[in-house]
Amino acid sequence: MCMWGRRVTAREVIRTLENLGFVVRRQRGSHARLVHTERPDARVTVSIHPGRDVSAGNLASILRQAGVTREEFERARRGKS
C-alpha cells in the first residue's frame, strides 16, 4: 500500500513524471532514469518490478529527487495541471 492508501505501480509513476515534464533518458535492467526537460539537474531513478507496487518509502524518495510535492504528483496523476 502506498502513502495515500492507494496502490501505485512503477509504470504509473513514470507516466505521471512524464506529465510533469520528465523524459526517460535510459533504462538498464529494472531501473529507469528520468531527466526533466527544462531542469537537467532534476534526475530521478525509478525501480521497475512488474507485479509489485512502489513502496511508500520509494515513492517519497522519487518525489524528493523530482522536487515534486505529493499534491503536484496527485494532480498530474489524475491529468489535471
Secondary structure as UniProt FT lines:
FT   TURN            3..4
FT   HELIX           10..19
FT   TURN            20..21
FT   STRAND          22..28
FT   TURN            29..30
FT   STRAND          31..36
FT   TURN            40..41
FT   STRAND          43..47
FT   TURN            50..51
FT   HELIX           56..66
FT   HELIX           70..77
FT   TURN            78..79
//
